Amino acid sequence: MTWSRRAGPSGCLRAHDEGVNMSGRGTQTYDPVVRRSYSLVGPDTKKAVEAGFDDAEWYRAPIDADRLKVLMVRRNGRPALDAVLWLALLGGAGTLAFFTLGTWWTIPAFAAFGALWGGSGDARWHENGHGTAFRSRWANDAMYNLASFMMLREPTLWRWSHVRHHSNTLIVGLDPEIGVPRPPPLFAIALNYLNLINGPKMFGKIVMHAFGHIEDFTRVLVPADKLRRVVWEARVFLLLLVGTLVAAVELGTIVPLLFVGLPSFYGAWLLWFFAITQHAGLREDVLDHRMSTRTVYINPVFRFLYLNMNYHVEHHMFPAVPYYNLPALHEEIKAYLPPPKTSMLDAYREVLHALVMQRKDVTWEIPKNWEPPVESNGKEMGTRELLRVTSSPDSGEADLGPSLLAPGELAPVEVDGSPYVLCRTLAGGYAFIDDVCTHGRARLSDGFLDDCVLECPKHNGRFDVRTGEAVRLPAQKPLCTYPITEREGRLVATMRDDRESAALLEVSAERTL
Ligand code: FES
């Protein structure tokens, strides 16, 4: 199917008339080049866009729609428990480090403190940045901002950077988070276990941004109307870091810096210990996370520190699934995925071998020793049934028939060949909206409906289905909404965007049309 967008009458983006190839698979052959440019504004960026890689459609393993919906449900209790435990360990290690200053015991205490801060903080930054850890939005945002500071990552810049990483995983010239380019710079990788390459770069950006200088990298990633925010966040970070430095100078001791600032360096080994297994040595420029991303089985302690990001293929395929449900997601789809690495040792063996080989020959690839199974046609997987209707040319109305949706459910609908989604809120109301996300190429009907808020399955952007309003970045532009009414026990949608009038048909939760 061809999806597209044009501006609707009320300024929302309409998803149907422009003729963009939403399959996203490039129509040109993309030749590998020996030396690649990993810059976001280099020659490979143009090539990747021309080859159709930009924000393309990626492979997703088949999964029962109802099961996926259950796996996407967020909770507050489990992430709160994990967060409290992590903060308690951090506080405990910090206290121990402080009270053992001047003894040898302070070294392991600071090592633990740094690993929890500059290593395990990365997983907290990541999960809360996706907005999937907690059900409560404020809790995700609070943890995200705290962890961003710990990792020296400017919150707005890195939010957009990570969105791009998900759109273009390991696509050279488009993915800003390729940690290991080809040929692999082995010495620099080793230095990064203490954040000695990336850390100074990130600090330099903070200083630059704090003084209002926005370079190309940031301009490419962050929308222009969010750049002011980048500047203010950088100023706050700089103030905190300089304040710590002044305290250290005043007190004549490095101790304040060992607690704030330096843990982002001496604790980074844990970040890289886990993170290098995610993509290093795997295939670039493929629209299939099974080839560019790695899942590794690890022990429960590591999984707590890393918040289950070892299920990395699963996370990239279904980023709307919260970290605590990734093991269950893995069980559902593992038949369609390559065999996971059995341990960190197993993963490191593969990574190190690949890096050594790719240093000699950048085109070397890890041999493929796995064949995907023949996939189901979706019917037996419980794929949501697509309702196809045509609208009346006279009235512009589309008869959607009686709906069997329970409160909290959604259903994809095709009207005159264009995709829409029928949503039912927990209170029982019906809303009819466009099915294509206004941010990128994703079907919202594959997303997660949490009462009145529909979350995009691709980058976790959110929309209020009652108004079409975008309520969470990276979605910024509103969706088209269509008036819907009840007529003789049937739902009837008027196929004109009308965000001015109420789009929600109020029906009690007890009643089903
Ligand atoms: Fe990015 Fe929907 S495609 S939020």
Residues whose N, C-alpha, C, O or C-beta is under 5 A from the ligand:
A	BS01	FES	C437 H439 G440 R441 A442 C456 K458 H459 N460 G461 A475
